Amino acid sequence: MYLDTDAWMMKKIFHLSDHALIRMVNHLFGTEYGDMEYVRKEWKETEIISICLMVGCANRYEFRMRRFDGCLQIRAEDKGCLFHYEDAVGHTALQIQEPGPTCYGKNTRGAYCTVLEFSGHEQIILPIYDITVSDRSAWNLEETGLILFLPFLFYCFAAETESAEIRRESLKSFVIRDIVGALHVSMKKGDLTVFDVQRLKQCCRCMLWRILSVEKWMQNLELQELVLEALDADIGLLEHVCRREAERFRNNCMEI
């Protein structure tokens, strides 16, 4: 059940705009791809769900996600140019782990690298990051550059064991302040488009309902209406943006 849900949600978040995907790659790997770069996607569905993004027609970045012990782990790996592995000596690669993970809150980020060696003794070093999310901080996820994985934080929320009243109040704050607030910050920074924000809110709404709707403490109509309304798409905002873009297009046509 969970594997099907995770695969379904991974497809939804990785079908957000190329702009959002490129900003995530730039943030994680320190690259400087332009927002208009073409992105192609290749899916693998096994016990660990993964997707490979090809950016700029050649450079590849693989994202894998799994859950264990109430935590979410995301592996982001620079797979290099499409032709690197074909030219590397013996088709072999050496993986090296850097000492000590970086901590942010209760979460950690482990850094590794793959070293490819070629016949002329040239080397290419490709970074790998294992990011383990063990709390439900939308702000930490946004700062790490992984705001697209926001819907999966509801698994962390479901693993908590506080009383029903505490969990109800925590959910309200989590949805209204953390999720909506982090999405707004990410949009202001230019990492998400206004359309990405509305799609991610819908993704969070779907994930919340799939994971938490069976909980007894969720069987409160006022609570359900509040959190679902907070995660509903802002149709008025989308209409305003579309009207503004249509007006800009008309003005450009008149100038021509």
Disulfide bonds with the S-S distance in Angstrom:
none
